[in-house]
Amino acid sequence: MPVRPASSDAFSTGLLRWFENHATHGLFTTDHELRIRTWNKWLGTASGLQAEAVIGERLTDVVPSLAERGLDTYYHEALTGQPKVLSHTLHRYLLPCPQEDGTMMPQTARIAPLLDGDDIVGTITLIGDVSERVAAEKQLREQIAAAEHARRQAEAASRA
C-alpha cells in the first residue's frame, strides 16, 4: 500500500474511521442539535445499539435515560464550551450497557465540545469500561475489612 501525503480532510476521515472501527473505548459524536453523527463499534457491542440505527437520531431519543437522570445537561453545557467528566463513583454509567449478570457496565465518560477552529459544532463523548477497576476496588475493600476484623480479634485475644 503506497504512502502519500493526505489532505487535512482525508487525514481527519482516516482518523475517525480508525476510532469507529478499532478503539478500545466507546466514542460517539453529535452535532449542535445533539443528533448522533458517529457511533463506534465498541459502543455497538457494549450497548447493543448499532450505528445504523442511531446515526441521525437525537441522542435523548436513543437514550432517554440521559434526560431522566439529568445527564443531558452535560451535553448542553458542552455545547457552551464546558467539558464534563463523569465518574463511576457519582454516575455509575452514562449509556446503558447491560452485562451478563443484569447490571450495567460501570463507566467513566468525558463529554467535550467538538470544535472546528473556534466554533463549537457538536459534542464528542469518550466512554471507558471500568469494570476491572471497580472489581479490584471491591476486593481491596473486602481485604481491608477482613484484616481489620482479624486485628480486632487478635487484640481481644491478647486482652483475654
N, C-alpha and C positions, 0 to 999 in steps of 0.2 A: 504494500500500500504506500503510495508516494506521500511524502510530507510536503505541504505547500503553505505559504502564508495565507492566513484566513482573515476575512474582513471581521470587523467587530461584531456584526450581526451573526455571521457564521460561527464565530467563537462562542457567542452567547447561546446560540441554539445548540451547539455541541455540548456545552457545559450543562445546560438544562436537561438535555436528553440523558446525559450520564446520571444526573441526580434522579431523574424519573425512573431509570432502569436499574441502577446499581447501588444507590445509597443504602446505608445500614440504619437509617433513621427515617421517620416519616417526614415528608416535605410536601407542602402544597402552597399555592399562591391564590390570591383573589385579586380582582380588580377593585376600583374605588367604590363600586356598588356592592361589594362583598360577594360577587359571583365567582365561583371557583374557576380558575383558569388552568391550573396544573394540579395533578394528584399523582404521587409516585406509586410504584409497585408495592413498596413496603407498606404503605397505607392500605392499599387494596387487600393485601394479605392479612394485615393485622385487624382491620375494621370490617372486612367483608364487603366494603363499598368499592366497586370498581370505577376506575377513571371514566369509562364510557357513560356510566350512569350519573356521575356527579358534575362533570365539567359543564359549565354554563348555568348551573343551578346556584341559587343563593345559598350561602353557607348555612344560615339558620334554618332553611327549609330542609337541607340534607341532614343536619344535626340539630334538631330542635332543642335538645338538652342544653346546648350552649346558652340560649336565651333563658331557658328555665332555671339554669344555675347562675345566671348573671354574668357569664363569661363572655358574652357578646360585647360587653362594654370595653373589653381589652382590644377588640378589633376596631371599634370606633376610636379609641384612644390612639391606636397605631396609625390610623388614617390622619391623625393630627400631629404625627411625628413622634409619638411616645412608645418606645418598645416596652414590652412586658415579658417577664419571666414567670412561668407558673411552676410551682414545685409540687411534688407528690405529697409532701407533708401537709400543705394547705389545701390543695385542689384535688388530689388523688389522680385525676386524669383529665385530659382535655377532650379527646374523642373517645367515644365508647368502643373499646376493643375487647370483646369477651374472650376470656381464657377458657381452657377445658374444664376448670373447676367451677365455672359460672361467675367468677369475679371478673372485674375489669382490670386490664393490664395497667399496672402503675406507671405513670408517665411524668416526665418533665416536658415543658414546652417553652419555646421562645416565639413570641409574636412580634413582628417588627414591620415598620413601614417598608414598602418596596419602592425604591427610588429610581427615577430616570433623571439623572443630574440632580437638581434641587427640588424637582417635582415629585410629590407622593402620588404614585399611580395605582397603589393597591397595598396588599399585605403579603408577607411571607411568614410561614409558620414551620418550625422545625420541632419535631416530636421525638423524644427518646424513651425507650423502654428501660425502666429502672427496676425491673422485677428482681434481677440478681442482687442489686444493692439493697433493696427492701428486705429480701430473704436473709442476706448477710447481717443486716442491722438487727433483725428479729432474733437470729441465732445468737448474736453477741449479747443482746439484752437478756436472753434466757441464760446464757453462761454467767453473766454478771449476777443475776438473781440467784442462781444455784451456788455460786461462790459465796455470796453474802449469806445465804441460808447455812452453808457449811461453816462459815466463820462464826455465826451466832450459836450454832450447835456446839462448836469447839469451845467457845467462851463459856457457855452454860456448863459443859462437862468439866471445864477447868475450875469453875467456881464450886462445883459439887465436890 
